[in-house]
Amino acid sequence: MKKLALHWQILLGMIAGILFGFLMTQFSWGKGFTADWIKPFGTIFINSLKLIAVPLILASLIKGVSDLKDISKLSKMGGRTIITYIITTVIAVSIGLIVVNIVKPGAAITEETRSELIASYKGAADSKIADAEKQKNAGPLQALVDLVPSNIFSAASNNRNMLQVIFFAIFFGIGLILIPEEKAKPVKDFFDGFNDVILKLIDLIMLAAPYGVFALLAALVVESPSADLFAALGMYGVSVLIGLALMIGVYILIVWFFTKKSPSFFINGISPAQLLAFSTSSSAATLPVTMERVEEHLGVEKEVTSFVLPIGATINMDGTSLYQAVAAVFIAQAFGMDLTLGAQLGIVATATLASIGSAAVPGAGMVMLVIVLAQAGIPEAGLALIFAVDRPLDMCRTTVNVTGDAAVSMMVAKSVGKLGDPKVKDWDDHYEG
């Protein structure tokens, strides 16, 4: 009998986790039991994905850059990648602003609920404000300084330093291009083999994906704030979700227009990565699976995936940027502020730049939101208003981030003649062996 497809296994794991979580909330001991005996398995699953993120980027990016054999190819692909990422981010922020101005979710926040939320989450908000203040005081070129590591082993020891790892990998790959081919070959052969090992480890980890997402979703349900707070913030959540859904529609149109691939082909190919991104809330943790899906099932050649996707996982945060735009206007509305067109255009610019620099900042999304709020003159303390529902929305915006990476990789691959037929026709057989 044919084994159930991977995306269905993950989906069943998510549903089972949600149902189990709701069941545990009915018992006084349920929260403790889930935290002690279920959640650790979800943490182990996320950690196993994060474990191979840095080795994967090093191996695949060094191999991808060195395989170009020509610096001009690198600059051509890099320029198209960065420009496309910036364009999609501007589109995402604009969609977020349009939706939040139409829905006006801030009107649903009563004074009583606002006071309760600010009191409940003041500590967390203060922490993010302090982090953002450090970022603002660091100087205009600090992001550029942070890009170049002083010690690659130190940089590789923390997934928050992914941009530094990417810089080293590209720099190392350029060095391999510039030395004689016979001297570069042993090093390239090593990274080829290293990359194959990492991909096999991904296959093994994905065998546990349904169980990992079960544990993650069960823990999320039992740890969620009370239902009345979710109801008070429901319109805000709906606004974010509408914007994110529209952004996925934009990606589908981009793929169809530029590559002539059908929406079903694109969604079927990337759906396991989307579900994993939803469960883990981490583009970096999902990166190994995203790379495998895009290369094996969407037909993008490794030369492109190994370059475009690692960069996208760190600087292309369309879902996060859209959420920042909605959150900023929502907080302004909740405080009774009427933002001018100029202030909202400022949000577009700030959120776009923040999405590029967010990877170098601890607690990226929330910290960069503080900077967006400050730029628009919105009280940063309003950050506390959205903490209650941030976790489930973070899962959704991470899904959009990953989808955007895949769409841009297909677009770039098409532009440089590196988009072909999928290597795996039956797109789940790869995990069934």
C-alpha positions in Angstrom: 0.0 0.0 0.0 1.3 3.4 -0.9 2.5 5.5 2.0 0.6 8.7 2.9 2.2 11.7 1.2 4.5 13.8 3.4 2.3 17.0 3.4 -0.7 15.0 4.5 1.3 13.4 7.3 2.4 16.9 8.5 -1.2 18.2 8.2 -2.6 15.3 10.2 0.2 15.9 12.8 -0.9 19.5 13.1 -4.6 18.7 13.5 -3.9 16.0 16.0 -1.6 18.4 18.0 -4.3 21.1 18.1 -7.0 18.6 19.2 -4.7 17.1 21.8 -3.9 20.6 23.1 -7.5 21.5 23.5 -8.1 18.2 25.3 -5.3 19.0 27.7 -6.8 22.4 28.5 -9.8 20.6 30.0 -7.6 19.1 32.8 -5.9 20.9 35.6 -2.7 18.8 35.0 -2.9 19.1 31.2 -0.7 22.2 30.8 2.1 20.7 33.0 1.9 17.3 31.3 2.1 18.9 27.9 5.0 21.2 28.9 7.0 18.3 30.5 6.3 15.3 28.3 5.1 16.6 24.8 6.7 20.0 24.1 10.3 18.7 24.5 9.8 16.5 21.4 8.8 19.6 19.4 11.9 21.4 20.7 14.1 18.5 19.7 12.6 18.6 16.2 13.2 22.3 15.7 16.7 22.0 17.2 17.6 19.1 14.7 16.6 21.4 11.8 18.5 24.3 13.2 21.5 22.0 13.8 22.0 21.5 10.0 21.1 25.0 8.9 24.6 26.5 9.1 26.4 23.4 7.6 23.8 23.4 4.8 24.4 27.0 4.0 28.2 26.6 4.1 28.2 23.5 1.9 25.5 24.6 -0.6 26.5 28.2 -1.0 30.2 27.5 -1.4 29.4 24.8 -3.9 26.9 27.0 -5.7 29.2 30.0 -6.0 32.2 28.0 -7.0 30.1 26.1 -9.7 29.4 29.5 -11.4 33.1 29.5 -12.6 32.7 33.2 -13.4 32.5 36.3 -11.2 30.2 38.0 -13.7 27.6 35.2 -13.3 27.7 35.8 -9.5 27.1 39.5 -9.8 24.3 39.0 -12.4 22.4 36.5 -10.2 23.1 38.4 -7.0 21.8 41.7 -8.5 18.6 40.1 -9.8 18.0 38.3 -6.5 18.4 41.4 -4.3 16.3 43.6 -6.6 13.5 41.1 -6.8 13.5 40.6 -3.0 13.2 44.3 -2.4 10.4 44.7 -5.0 8.3 41.9 -3.4 8.9 43.4 0.1 7.6 46.8 -1.0 4.5 45.0 -2.5 4.0 43.1 0.8 4.2 46.3 2.9 1.8 48.1 0.6 -0.7 45.3 0.7 -0.6 45.3 4.5 -1.2 49.1 4.6 -4.2 48.9 2.2 -5.8 46.0 4.2 -5.4 47.6 7.6 -6.7 51.0 6.4 -9.8 49.3 5.0 -10.5 46.9 7.9 -9.5 49.4 10.7 -9.0 46.7 13.3 -7.9 49.2 16.0 -11.5 50.2 16.5 -12.2 46.8 18.1 -9.8 47.5 21.0 -11.6 48.8 24.0 -9.9 50.9 26.7 -10.3 48.1 29.2 -8.7 45.5 26.9 -5.9 47.8 26.0 -5.0 48.4 29.6 -5.2 44.7 30.4 -2.9 43.8 27.5 -0.3 46.5 28.2 -0.2 45.4 31.8 0.2 41.7 31.0 2.9 42.1 28.3 4.7 45.2 29.5 7.9 43.3 30.5 8.2 41.6 27.1 7.5 44.9 25.3 10.1 46.8 27.4 12.7 44.1 26.5 12.1 44.5 22.7 12.2 48.3 23.1 15.5 48.1 24.8 16.9 45.9 22.0 15.6 48.3 19.4 17.2 51.2 21.2 20.6 49.5 21.0 20.0 49.0 17.3 19.2 52.7 16.7 22.2 53.8 18.7 24.6 51.5 16.9 25.2 53.9 14.0 24.1 53.9 10.3 26.8 51.5 9.1 26.5 49.0 12.0 24.6 46.5 9.8 27.5 46.6 7.3 30.0 46.1 10.1 28.0 43.2 11.5 28.0 41.5 8.0 31.7 40.7 8.2 32.6 38.2 11.0 35.9 38.5 12.9 35.8 34.8 13.5 33.9 32.4 11.3 33.7 29.6 13.9 32.2 32.1 16.4 29.7 33.3 13.7 28.8 29.7 12.8 28.0 28.9 16.4 24.8 31.0 16.4 22.0 30.8 13.9 21.4 34.5 14.5 24.6 35.3 12.6 23.4 33.7 9.4 24.3 36.7 7.3 27.9 36.5 8.5 28.0 32.8 7.5 26.5 33.7 4.1 29.2 36.4 3.6 32.0 33.9 4.4 30.5 31.2 2.2 30.2 33.6 -0.8 33.7 35.0 -0.1 35.1 31.4 0.1 33.3 30.4 -3.1 34.8 33.4 -4.9 38.3 32.3 -3.8 37.6 28.9 -5.3 36.7 30.5 -8.6 39.9 32.6 -8.7 42.4 29.8 -8.0 43.4 27.2 -10.7 40.7 24.6 -11.2 43.0 21.6 -10.4 43.7 23.1 -7.0 40.1 24.0 -6.3 38.8 20.5 -7.3 39.6 18.7 -4.0 38.0 21.4 -2.0 34.9 21.4 -4.2 34.7 17.6 -4.1 34.7 17.8 -0.3 31.9 20.3 -0.2 29.9 18.3 -2.8 30.1 15.2 -0.6 29.4 17.3 2.6 26.3 18.7 0.9 25.1 15.2 0.0 25.5 14.1 3.6 23.5 17.1 4.9 20.7 16.4 2.4 20.5 12.8 3.6 20.2 14.1 7.2 17.3 16.2 6.1 15.5 13.1 4.7 16.0 11.4 8.1 14.8 14.4 10.1 11.7 14.8 7.9 10.7 11.2 8.9 9.9 12.7 12.3 8.2 15.9 11.0 4.6 14.7 11.7 5.5 14.0 15.3 7.5 17.2 15.7 4.6 19.4 14.5 2.2 17.5 16.7 4.2 18.4 19.8 4.7 22.0 18.7 1.0 22.6 18.0 -0.1 20.9 21.2 2.2 23.1 23.3 1.0 26.2 21.5 -2.6 25.5 22.3 -2.2 24.9 26.0 0.1 27.9 26.4 -2.1 30.4 24.5 -3.7 33.4 26.2 -7.3 33.3 27.2 -10.0 33.3 24.5 -11.4 36.8 25.3 -8.1 38.4 24.5 -8.0 36.6 21.2 -11.6 37.8 20.5 -10.6 41.4 21.3 -7.7 41.2 18.8 -9.6 39.1 16.2 -9.9 41.8 13.7 -6.2 42.6 13.8 -5.4 38.9 13.2 -7.9 38.8 10.4 -6.3 41.8 8.8 -2.8 40.2 8.9 -4.2 36.9 7.5 -6.0 38.6 4.6 -2.8 40.5 3.7 -0.7 37.3 3.9 -3.2 35.4 1.8 -3.1 38.2 -0.8 0.7 38.1 -0.8 0.7 34.3 -1.5 -1.6 35.2 -4.4 1.0 37.7 -5.7 3.6 34.9 -5.6 1.4 32.6 -7.6 0.9 35.3 -10.2 4.6 36.0 -10.3 5.4 32.3 -10.8 2.7 31.9 -13.5 3.6 35.1 -15.4 7.4 34.7 -15.4 7.8 30.9 -15.5 4.4 29.7 -17.0 4.2 27.1 -14.2 0.6 26.5 -12.9 -0.5 27.5 -9.4 -1.1 23.9 -8.5 2.5 22.9 -9.6 4.0 25.7 -7.4 1.8 25.0 -4.3 2.2 21.2 -4.5 5.9 21.6 -4.8 6.4 23.9 -1.9 3.6 22.8 0.5 5.7 20.6 2.8 8.1 23.5 3.4 5.1 25.8 4.0 3.6 23.4 6.6 7.0 23.1 8.3 7.4 26.9 8.3 4.0 27.2 9.9 4.9 24.7 12.6 8.4 26.0 13.4 7.9 29.7 12.8 11.5 29.7 11.5 12.7 30.4 8.0 16.2 29.2 8.9 14.9 26.0 10.4 12.8 25.3 7.3 15.6 26.2 4.9 16.9 22.6 4.4 13.4 21.5 3.3 12.8 24.6 1.2 16.0 24.0 -0.7 15.1 20.3 -1.3 11.6 21.1 -2.5 12.6 23.9 -4.8 15.4 21.9 -6.4 13.8 18.5 -6.6 10.2 19.3 -7.1 10.1 22.8 -8.7 12.9 22.2 -11.2 15.3 25.0 -10.0 18.9 24.0 -10.6 21.2 23.7 -7.5 23.4 26.5 -8.8 20.4 28.9 -8.1 18.9 27.3 -5.0 22.2 27.2 -3.2 22.6 30.9 -3.7 19.2 32.5 -3.7 17.4 30.5 -0.9 20.0 31.0 1.9 20.1 34.7 1.2 16.3 34.8 1.1 16.0 33.0 4.4 17.9 35.9 6.0 16.9 39.0 4.1 13.6 38.3 2.4 11.0 38.7 5.1 7.9 39.7 3.1 5.4 38.2 5.6 7.2 39.9 8.5 7.3 43.2 6.7 3.5 43.0 5.9 2.8 42.2 9.5 4.9 45.2 10.7 2.8 47.5 8.5 -0.5 46.1 9.7 0.7 46.1 13.4 2.0 49.7 13.2 -1.3 51.1 11.9 -3.3 48.9 14.2 -1.4 50.2 17.2 -1.9 53.8 16.0 -5.6 53.2 15.5 -5.9 51.6 19.0 -4.3 54.8 20.5 -6.7 57.0 18.5 -4.0 58.3 16.1 -4.7 59.2 12.5 -1.6 58.5 10.4 -0.9 60.8 7.4 -0.1 59.5 4.0 3.5 60.6 4.5 3.8 58.6 7.8 2.5 55.5 6.0 4.9 55.9 3.1 7.6 56.2 5.8 6.4 52.8 7.2 6.8 51.3 3.7 10.4 52.5 3.5 11.3 51.6 7.1 9.7 48.1 7.0 11.4 47.3 3.7 14.9 48.3 5.0 14.1 46.6 8.3 13.4 43.3 6.6 16.9 43.3 5.1 18.6 44.1 8.3 16.4 42.1 10.6 18.5 38.9 10.5 21.4 40.5 12.4 19.1 41.6 15.3 18.1 39.4 18.2 14.3 38.9 18.2 14.3 40.3 14.7 10.6 40.8 13.9 9.5 42.5 17.1 12.6 44.5 17.5 12.4 45.9 14.0 8.7 46.7 14.6 9.8 49.0 17.4 11.9 50.9 14.9 9.0 51.1 12.5 6.8 52.4 15.3 9.3 55.0 16.3 9.8 56.2 12.7 6.0 56.8 12.4 5.7 58.5 15.8 3.6 55.7 17.3 4.0 54.9 21.0 6.3 51.9 21.3 4.5 50.7 24.4 1.7 49.7 22.0 3.8 46.7 21.1 2.3 45.0 24.2 -1.1 45.1 22.4 -0.1 42.4 19.9 2.0 40.0 22.0 -1.1 38.0 22.9 -1.6 36.8 19.3 1.9 37.2 17.9 2.8 33.5 18.1 0.1 32.1 15.7 0.5 35.1 13.3 4.3 34.5 13.4 3.6 31.0 12.1 1.6 32.4 9.2 4.0 35.1 8.2 6.9 32.6 8.3 4.9 30.5 5.8 4.7 33.6 3.5 8.4 34.3 3.9 9.3 30.7 2.8 6.8 30.9 -0.1 8.4 34.2 -1.3 11.8 32.6 -1.2 10.7 29.8 -3.4 8.8 32.1 -5.9 11.8 34.4 -6.3 14.2 31.5 -6.8 12.0 30.2 -9.6 11.9 33.7 -11.1 15.7 34.2 -10.9 16.3 30.7 -12.3 14.1 31.4 -15.3 15.9 34.6 -16.0 19.3 32.9 -16.1 18.1 29.8 -17.9 18.4 27.5 -14.9 14.7 26.4 -14.5 14.0 22.9 -15.8 11.7 19.9 -15.1 11.4 18.5 -11.5 13.8 15.7 -10.6 11.1 14.0 -8.6 7.9 13.5 -10.7 5.9 12.0 -7.8 6.7 14.8 -5.4 6.5 12.8 -2.2 8.3 9.6 -3.3 11.6 11.2 -2.2 10.5 10.7 1.5 8.9 7.4 1.1 12.0 5.3 0.4 
